[in-house]
Amino acid sequence: MEQKVTTTGQLGRLVSARRHDSGLSQRALATTMGFSQRYLSEIESGALGLKAQRLLDLLDELGIDLVARPRT
């Protein structure tokens, strides 16, 4: 199922849902990725920061849709 992503909150919820579906804890995924569990928690809560949101806003302004879909 595809979902248009327009906010960091939406992106965070997608990451969280996919992690849960994969049976991974935040700690396990963060360790695999080489960053802290706290950082992953911030991503999942949508606290990616102003730069990420500005990028999403820019894509929207330019008429570019960022669409997320699970790999099959």
C-alpha positions in Angstrom: 0.0 0.0 0.0 1.4 3.4 -1.0 1.2 6.4 1.2 2.1 10.0 0.3 4.5 11.5 2.9 4.1 15.2 3.6 5.2 15.5 7.2 8.0 14.2 9.4 5.3 12.7 11.7 4.0 10.6 8.8 7.5 9.4 8.0 8.2 8.5 11.6 5.0 6.5 11.9 5.9 4.6 8.7 9.3 3.8 10.1 7.8 2.7 13.4 5.2 0.5 11.8 7.7 -1.2 9.5 10.1 -1.8 12.4 7.2 -3.4 14.4 6.1 -5.5 11.4 9.7 -6.7 11.1 9.8 -7.7 14.8 12.7 -5.4 15.6 13.1 -3.4 18.8 14.3 0.2 18.6 17.6 -0.8 20.2 18.2 -3.6 17.7 17.5 -1.5 14.6 19.4 1.5 16.0 22.4 -0.8 16.6 22.2 -2.2 13.1 22.1 1.3 11.7 25.0 2.6 13.9 23.1 5.2 15.8 21.5 5.5 19.3 18.1 4.2 20.3 17.2 7.7 21.3 17.9 9.0 17.8 15.6 6.3 16.3 12.9 7.2 18.9 13.2 10.9 17.7 12.8 9.8 14.1 9.7 7.7 14.9 8.1 10.5 16.9 8.5 12.8 13.9 11.2 15.0 15.5 13.5 14.8 12.5 14.1 18.4 12.7 13.4 21.5 10.6 15.6 20.5 7.7 13.7 17.3 7.0 10.3 19.1 7.2 11.6 21.9 4.9 12.7 19.3 2.4 9.2 17.8 2.5 7.7 21.3 2.1 10.0 22.0 -0.9 9.0 18.8 -2.6 5.4 19.7 -2.1 5.9 23.2 -3.5 7.6 21.8 -6.6 4.7 19.4 -7.1 6.8 16.3 -6.2 5.1 13.6 -4.2 7.2 11.5 -1.9 5.5 8.1 -1.8 6.4 5.3 0.6 5.5 1.7 -0.1 6.7 -1.5 1.4 9.0 -3.7 -0.6 7.5 -7.0 -1.6 
